Amino acid sequence: MARKRYHFDPEQLSLTRVRKSFKEKLTRTGSYVLFSLTIGVAGFFLTTGIITTPREKNLIVQNENLLSLYSSLDQRLDVYDRTLTAIKVLDDSIYRALVGKNPLPWSLREAGVGGHELELGLNVSGYPDRVITTAERIDRLDSHLKVQESSYRYVMKEALRNSTKLNHLPAIMPVSNDDLLLTGSGFGMRLHPILKIWRPHEGIDFFAYIGKDVYATADGRVSDVRFSETFGNVVEIDHGFGIETLYAHLSSFNVRKGQRVLRGNVIGKVGDTGLASGQHLHYEVHIHGKEVDPVNYFFNDLTAEEYKKIVAISQAYEMSMD
């Protein structure tokens, strides 16, 4: 209830009630309305986030930092995924081949993926999608690493039991190529330099002068020494365990059919015989009758970085030399 105001008249010794004018009433009402609007607008801006408090600003900065951190983590996980994929390829195509074992089936490599709620203690419903996705990627990577570790332990165990077989697995380059500058066209579809058609290039070329030594890349027995219209002078070596190697365009032979050879023995000389566009060695690796990329069988000669380099060089050529 509004308080009443009175005016005292000393001459009349009486009180007279003071009546507010319309202007005063309007001013007072306007003040109340303006104050209410101010409070309402301020509340609106605060509750909608248009105006933020210091605490809210701090939380916003923290959220932005967390998003940046998750982006960085995702990039690192991408690198780890690519690295692990490369390791899987090496494991399946080289290391398991070393001990005569088939590649791990996909079902085994994917076994155990999932369960990040238990591993990381997450309540899925209480976390943003970004957090859950990253947790799932970490869980999947952890599972794949465990499978890969188990595979390596198995390969090591089998390798110790089959040390003799390791000597029969191609493991060096067939020519001296320390600086990798002799590396030519690699495995895959290539343009033939003479026929001018695209066709599978089932080995790797090495640029080398005529007469350069060609080495047996593993222990074995010479299965064939012949002349081919396309490959020229050819030496083939049977290494046992379903493994064979082929050396083409030779200028001369140093071995005969049926002869036993050891890794590193000179078996012939580089040439340009057959259907070739220049002097070079064409080298192939066959596993159970199927041509495979020879680059994966140079592991005695190459570091990890050199392996990446020779792969890049060999795949950069669109045209082969034969």
N, C-alpha and C positions, 0 to 999 in steps of 0.2 A: 504494500500500500504506500502511495506517495505521501510524503510528509507535508502538512499544511504550514504555510508561512503567514505571520501576522506582523502588522506595523503598529507601534505604540505611539500615541499622540499625547505628549506631555501636557499640552494646554487643556485638552479635553479629558486627560487621564482615562483614555480608552484604547482598546485594541481593535484594529481594523484588519480583516483578512486581506492578504495580498493576492490579487488575481493575476495569473500569467497571461501575457498577451499572446495572440495567435502566432506571432513571429517567434516568440520564445519557445512556445510549444513545438513549432515546426523545427526550430534549430535543435532542440533537445531530441526530438524523434529522429531527425536526420543523423545526429551523432550516434544514437543507438544503432541505426541501420548501417551506417558506415563502419562502425566497430564490428558488427556482426559479419558484414561482407568481408572485411579484412581477415577476421579469424577464419571464415569459411574458405576463402581463396588460399590462405597460407596452409590450411589443413589439406586442401585438394592437391596443391603442389607437393607437399611432403608425402602424402599417401600414394601419389602416382609416380613419384620418383623424379619429377621435373626439378625439384630442389632436393638435393641430397645432404644428409648430415655427414659430419666428419667420419663417423663410424661406417656409414654406407659407402662413402668414398674409399675408405680403406678396404672394405670387402670387395668393391669393384676392382681395385688394383690387384688384390690377391687372386680374384677369379681370372683376370687377364693373364697374370703370371702363371697360373695353373694351366690355362689353355696353351700358353706358349711352351710350357714344360711338356705337356702331352704331345704337342706337335713335334718337339725335339725327340721325345721317346719313340714316336711313330717312325720318324726318319731313321733312328738307330735300329729299330726293329726291322725296317726294310733292309738295311745293310746286313743284319744278322740272318734274315731269311735268305737273302741271295747267297751269302757265304755258306750257309747250311745246305742250300740246294746244290752248290758246286761240290761240296763235300760228299753229298749223296751220289752225285754222278761219278765222282772218282771212286767211291766205294763200290758202286755197282759195276762200273766198266773196267776198273783196274784192280783194286785191292781184292775183291771177291774173285775176280778172274785169276788172280795169282794162285789161289788155292783151289781153283776149279769149281767154285760154287756159283750158283745162279744168283742174279740180283734179288734183293729182298722184295717180296711182293708188296704192293701198295697197302694191302690190308694190315700188314705187320708194321709198316712205317707209320700208319695212322692210328695204330692201336694205342689206347689210353688217352687220346685227346679228349679234353672236356673236364668238367669237375672243378672249374676255377673257384666256385663258391667255397668248396672245402679247402682248396689249396691256399687261397688268399683270404679266406674268412669274409667274403663279401655277401651281403644280402642284396641280391640283384635288384629287387624292387626299390631299394633305397639309394641307388647310385645312378648318376647320369649315364647315358648310352656311351659317351666317350670313355668313361672309366671302365665300363663293362667290356667294351671292345678291346681296349688295351690289355685288360686282365686276361681275356680269352686268347689274345695273341701270345702273351707271355706264357700262358699255360700250354699252348700248342707247341711253342718253341722248346719249352722245357721237356715236353713229352718226346719230341723228335730227337732232341739231344740225347736223351736216355736211350732211345732205340739205337741211335748211331754209335754211342759209346759201347753198347752191348755188341753191336756188329763188329766194331774194331777189336774188341777183346776176342771175339770168335775167330776173326781173320788172323790175328796174331797167334792164337793157339794152333790153328790149322797150318799156318806158315812154318811154325817150328816143327810140326810133324811132317811137312812136305818140303823140306829145304832143297831136296834134289830137283823138284819140279821148278823151283824159282830160277834155276840155271837155264831152264828150257823156255822161259817166258821172255819175249822180246823186251828189252829194257834200255837200249841205247839207240842213238841215231846211227844210220848206216854209213855216214861220212863224218869226218871231223868238221864240226860246225860250232865252235866254241862261242863265237860272237853272234850266232844265229843269222848272219848276213847271207848265208847260202840257202836259207829257207825260201821255197817257192810256193806254188799253188797247192792248196790243201784239199781235203776230202769234201766231196759234194758236187753239185751241178756246176760244170764249167764249160766255157766256150772252147771247142777244139781249135787249135791255131791253124790247122791245115784244112780240115773238113768244114770249118766254119759253121758248126752246129753245136747246140747245147746238149751235153750228155754227161752221165755220171763220171766223175773223176774219183776212182776207187782207191786212191792212195795219196801220196804227197811227193812233190818234186823238190829236188835239191839242185840249185845252180852250182856247177862245179866244172873245172877244166878237165879235158880228156886226159886220162891216165891217173886221176886221183884215186886213192885206195877206197874200196868199198868193203865194209866189215859185216860179218855175220852178227846179227843182233841178239842171238841166243844160241845155246848149245842145240845141236840137232844133226840130222843126216841130209845130205844133198839129195833131193828127190828128183830133180830134173835140171838138165843143162841143155838149152836148145836155142834155135834162132826162130823168131816170130816176125812176120811181116809188119806187125804193128809195134811190138815191143822190142824188136831187134834181138840182140843177145840177152838171154834171160837165165837167171839162176833162181831155182826155187828150193827152199829148205823146209823139211818136215821136222818140227821141234817136238812132236809127240803131244799128247793131251789135247788133240784137235787143233793145234796151232801150227800155222804155216806162214812163211814170209816169201815175198817175191821181189827181185831186184832186176830192173829192166834198163834197156838201151846201153848195155855195157860195151866197152870197146874190146875187152878180153876177159877170159875166165882164169881163175887160179885154182879151181876145184874140178872134180869129176863126179859124175852121178854115183851115188852110194857112199861117198866119202863122208866120214864124221867130221864135224867142225865144232869149235868152241866159240863162245861169245868173244868177239874182238878179232877173230881170224880174218885175214884178208881173203876174200873169195873172188874178187875181180877188180876191174878198173872202170871208172866212169867213161862213157862214150856218147855217141849221138846216133847209134844204129836204130833202124826201124823207122816208124812214122813219128818223127820228132822234129821240133822246130829249132833245136839247138842242143848243144852238149849239156847233159844233165843226168841225174839218176832219178828214176821213178821207183818208189818203194811202197809195197803194200803189206798189210797184216790181215790174215784170214783166221777167224775163229770158228771152228766147226763148219768150214766151207763158206762162211759169210764174211765179206769184206768189212772191216771196221776202221775207224779213224786211227792212223798210226801215231798221231800226236800223243794219244793216251798211253803209248808204250815207249816213251822216252824218259821215264821217271828216274833212271839212274844218272842221267845227264843233266837234268833240269831242276832248278829251284822252283818254288811256287811262283815267283815273279817271272822267271824265264818261261815257265809253262804258259802263263797268261800272254806273254809277249809272242811266243811262237804260234799260239792259237790265233792271235790277232793278225800276225803277218800272213799266215797261210790262208786265212779266210778273206784277206783283202784282195786277192787276185781273182778276177773274173775269168781269165783265160789260163788254161793249163799249157804245158809244153808238149803234150802228147795226146 
